[in-house]
Amino acid sequence: MMLAASFHKWYSRQQRNTAGTPSSGYQPPAIDQDQLEYMIFLLEEACELQKRVIVTYAGKYSPLQFYGYVSKVYPYDGWFLMTNGEWKKRITFGQLIDVDWI
């Protein structure tokens, strides 16, 4: 049976050993350049036409989705801004997984 003090030492050691490992976060699937350019095209068109989109992007621990309008696309800076009412979300192109028009 492990005492509380020895458990705390063991737990602290485990956290130090696993901190900063690349496998601790979510790794999005690899996307080729043509697919990325097509998703950026869809985002730019959605911005111009004021169409709503669902964007699937890589979060820290899992894929996430954001539903709303594309406010701005910054292709040279590598990110875009989405809004849904008062909610705003800045997403980088490196986080992109999928873009769907609604």
NORMONOR-V964534 format. One record per residue. N is the residue number from 0. RES is the residue in three letters. PHI is phi in degrees with one decimal (NA if undefined). OMEGA is omega in radians with two decimals (NA if undefined). Layout:
<<N | RES | PHI | OMEGA> <N | RES | PHI | OMEGA>>
This chain:
<<0 | MET | NA | -3.06> <1 | MET | -96.7 | 3.08> <2 | LEU | -78.7 | -3.08> <3 | ALA | -61.3 | -3.11> <4 | ALA | -66.1 | 3.14> <5 | SER | -70.3 | 3.06> <6 | PHE | -64.4 | 3.14> <7 | HIS | -61.9 | 3.10> <8 | LYS | -62.7 | 3.14> <9 | TRP | -62.4 | -3.11> <10 | TYR | -65.0 | 3.11> <11 | SER | -62.6 | 3.12> <12 | ARG | -64.0 | 3.12> <13 | GLN | -63.8 | 3.13> <14 | GLN | -65.5 | 3.11> <15 | ARG | -65.1 | -3.11> <16 | ASN | -70.0 | -3.10> <17 | THR | -95.9 | -3.13> <18 | ALA | -69.6 | 3.08> <19 | GLY | 81.6 | 3.10> <20 | THR | -77.8 | -3.11> <21 | PRO | -67.3 | -3.12> <22 | SER | -80.8 | -3.09> <23 | SER | -76.9 | -3.14> <24 | GLY | -110.5 | 3.13> <25 | TYR | -81.3 | 3.08> <26 | GLN | -106.0 | -3.12> <27 | PRO | -69.6 | 3.10> <28 | PRO | -67.0 | 3.13> <29 | ALA | -71.0 | 3.14> <30 | ILE | -121.6 | -3.13> <31 | ASP | -77.5 | -3.03> <32 | GLN | -63.0 | 3.14> <33 | ASP | -64.4 | 3.13> <34 | GLN | -65.4 | 3.12> <35 | LEU | -64.9 | 3.12> <36 | GLU | -63.0 | 3.10> <37 | TYR | -66.0 | 3.12> <38 | MET | -65.6 | 3.09> <39 | ILE | -66.1 | 3.06> <40 | PHE | -59.9 | 3.11> <41 | LEU | -60.9 | 3.12> <42 | LEU | -65.0 | 3.12> <43 | GLU | -64.6 | 3.11> <44 | GLU | -65.7 | 3.11> <45 | ALA | -63.3 | 3.10> <46 | CYS | -66.7 | -3.13> <47 | GLU | -66.8 | -3.08> <48 | LEU | -89.5 | -3.10> <49 | GLN | 55.3 | 3.09> <50 | LYS | -96.3 | 3.08> <51 | ARG | -80.7 | 3.13> <52 | VAL | -136.2 | 2.95> <53 | ILE | -110.8 | -3.14> <54 | VAL | -108.4 | 3.02> <55 | THR | -99.8 | -3.08> <56 | TYR | -138.5 | -3.10> <57 | ALA | -81.9 | 3.01> <58 | GLY | -91.0 | -3.12> <59 | LYS | -68.1 | -3.06> <60 | TYR | -118.0 | -3.10> <61 | SER | -164.3 | 3.04> <62 | PRO | -70.8 | -3.13> <63 | LEU | -124.3 | 3.11> <64 | GLN | -129.4 | 3.04> <65 | PHE | -133.8 | -3.11> <66 | TYR | -112.7 | 3.10> <67 | GLY | 164.8 | -3.14> <68 | TYR | -98.6 | 3.04> <69 | VAL | -86.3 | -3.11> <70 | SER | -81.8 | -3.11> <71 | LYS | -144.8 | 3.03> <72 | VAL | -123.8 | 3.12> <73 | TYR | -113.3 | -3.03> <74 | PRO | -66.0 | -3.12> <75 | TYR | -80.2 | 3.09> <76 | ASP | -89.7 | 3.05> <77 | GLY | 84.1 | 3.09> <78 | TRP | -154.1 | 3.09> <79 | PHE | -143.3 | -3.10> <80 | LEU | -118.1 | 3.09> <81 | MET | -116.2 | 3.09> <82 | THR | -133.3 | 3.04> <83 | ASN | -147.1 | -3.05> <84 | GLY | 66.8 | 3.12> <85 | GLU | -87.0 | -3.12> <86 | TRP | -81.2 | 3.06> <87 | LYS | -129.1 | -3.12> <88 | LYS | -140.6 | 3.06> <89 | ARG | -98.7 | -3.09> <90 | ILE | -125.7 | 3.11> <91 | THR | -88.2 | 3.12> <92 | PHE | -65.6 | 3.10> <93 | GLY | -67.6 | 3.12> <94 | GLN | -86.3 | -3.03> <95 | LEU | -63.0 | 3.02> <96 | ILE | -118.9 | -3.10> <97 | ASP | -158.2 | 3.08> <98 | VAL | -130.9 | 3.11> <99 | ASP | -126.9 | 3.04> <100 | TRP | -78.5 | 3.08> <101 | ILE | -109.1 | NA>>
